[in-house]
Amino acid sequence: MRRMAMVGHGDYAGAVRLIARGEPEPYFGMAYTLRTLEALFADRPYLVVSLNAAPGRERVGRGEAVGLPRGRLPAPVPETVAMVLWARRVVRELERFQPTHVLLRTGGILAWHVLRHCVARRISTLAIFANTFDDPDPKNRFVSRRVARLLNDPCVFLAGNHKHPATASMVRCGLDVRKAAAWDWPGARHPRDWPTKALAPEAAWSLLYVGAMSEAKGVGDLIDAVGLLRRRGRPVRLTAVGTGRDLEALRRRAAALPDGAVTFTGRVGNDEVFRMMRACSAVCVPSRHEFTEGMPMTLTEALASRTPVVASDHPVMAEALVDGTGLRFFRARAPASLAAAVEAVLGHPAEYSRLSASTAEAFARVECTTTFGDLVSRWRRSFEAAAAPARGRREPVAAGLHAHA
């Protein structure tokens, strides 16, 4: 009997409960992902290791959901050692469950250890990432190259990544291009469905950030840029949507600014976030280079909303998009550069209207028709065909990066 396992970020059991209660999904694609996984897990034992869930175990249908967050270690323990210890805990769960098939949805050191386990035991594996393999840190590049080498093993069916730039980064690290597959969520909002926007000359400047409350995501740089703009007399305010481990430190940082300069909302449903994008002046995506972005959903949804974007020159975004087409770039980690980009967008109504009109062109540059579910379905058909060869020939393993465009 097939025994399915998945290792990934998020809280699978919590997401199942949230959707069952009819609550709004906090990020685009949650309900779709759960439906895809439900079809994959149907009528067979399964294990889900959730890397962001609270510690514990619970039954979900015929399966088991395990919350396995990173443990707290004494301060002197190096980051790499902490990650290796976490990875070993994940692998022990796989050893206990003994899956025949593994869906891997995390990268870095965790992916390296899970893939080593799967390759050693010849476990059929589908790897679906949402992060670039190009990292400025030499230690992380070392890991990425080892992950890519393992992904080339025949037991790995495909290696998908979110959008084309992140997928190409895997190939640069050594992944066989025939195994590379760019993917996206289906049914994404599109700029053709929304009117372009104009900026009233005297309007207050409202900035929106949506994502993890993290220094690596550049939230602190954004708060500092708001402070610079306020000191110049610019009528700017920032709304920051999301949660994360740096939230309280960021709140304290923002508290030094005038009242109303920064508002933290916590988690907000995806539909409401999109309405906020339509209502704000600009969406900010300030990720630092060390954050291994794939292609931020915040950026593509902002483009779909026809709202101009102020984005860092993170390699994934700079490779895929063009400055002045739907967005303005600034130097990552540079609040002064960020503030200047905001002024360039919001200080000139005609330029603002031009950027809003060109969001459709920017969106088209990163559009991808192959879906997460397409990759899962192809993998499922491959092992179902292998179990019943009389039904016909097995589908080819992969057709390469460009075939999945």
C-alpha positions, 0 to 999 in steps of 0.5 A: 500500500502506498504511504504518503508523506509531506514535509512543509512549512505552515500548519496543515491541521490548522489550515484544515480546521480553518477552511472547515469553519468557513473562515477566509483563507489568510493567503491565496491558494490555501483552500486549493492546496488542501483540495490538491493534497486531499486528492493525493492522500485519499484512501491511504495512510499519510503523514504531514510534518508541519514545520510551523505548527505547534508541537504535537500530533493529531489525526486528520482523516486517515492521516497524522499531522505532526507539528515539528517547529524548530526547537529552542536551543542555547544561544551559543549553538550555531545556526547551521547546527540548529538547522541540522538538529531540526532536520534530523528530527524531521527525518526521524518522523519519516523513518518512523512512518516509512513512506513510499512517497514523499512530497517535499515542500521546504528548502535548504538544510531541511531539504538536503537531509530529507532528500538524502533519506529519500534517495538512500531508501529509493522513495519516490519524491516530488519536490515543490519549492517556493524559494530561490536557490541563489543565495549571497551566503556561501554556506547556503549556496553550498547547501543549494548545490548539494540539494540540486545534485540530489534532485537529479537522482532518478527517485525524484520525479520533478523539482518545481519552483514558484515562477520561472526565476526561482526555477532557473536558479535551481538549474544554475545550481546544477539541477538537470533542466529536464527536471525543472518545472515552473509553477503557479497557483491557478485562478490568480487575480489578473490586472485585466479585471481591474481599472488602472489607478490615478493619484490625486495630487493632495492625497495622503500617501498610503503604503501597504506591506503584506507578509512575514514580520521579519527583518530579512523581509525588509520590514525594518528598512521600510519602517525606517524609510517611513520615518525619513519621509515623515521628517521630510514632511511627506504625508505617508502612512504604512499598514503592515499586514502579517505575523512573525517572530520579529513583530514585537521588535518591529512594533517597538521600532515603529513606536518612535515614529509619530502616531498613525505612521505605522499600523500593524494589523496582524493576519488578514484574510486574502480577499480583504488584503486585495481590497486593501491593495486596491485602496492603498497608494503603493504596495512595498516588497522590501525583501533583503537579498538574504531572504530566499524569495521565490516570486512573492505573491504580494508582488504579483497580487499588487500588480493584478490590483493595478497598484504600483509597487516599490520593490527591492532589487532582490535578484529574483525580482530584478531578474524577472521585472523591469524598473519603471514597468509597474514598479520601481526598484530600490537598493535592498537594505537601504531605507534612503533608497526606498524612501526615494523610490516612494517619492518617485512613485507618489510624488508625480501623479502622471508617473503614478498613472503610467506605472499603474497602466503598465502593471499588466505588462509586468504581470505578463512577465511572471505569468505561469500557466502550470499549476501546483496541482498539475505537478502533483497530478503528473506525479500521482499518475506516474506511480499509479501507472507504474502500479497498473502497467496494463493501462498504458505506457508510463508518462515521461518523467519530465519535459524540462524548464521551458516545457512547463512555461 
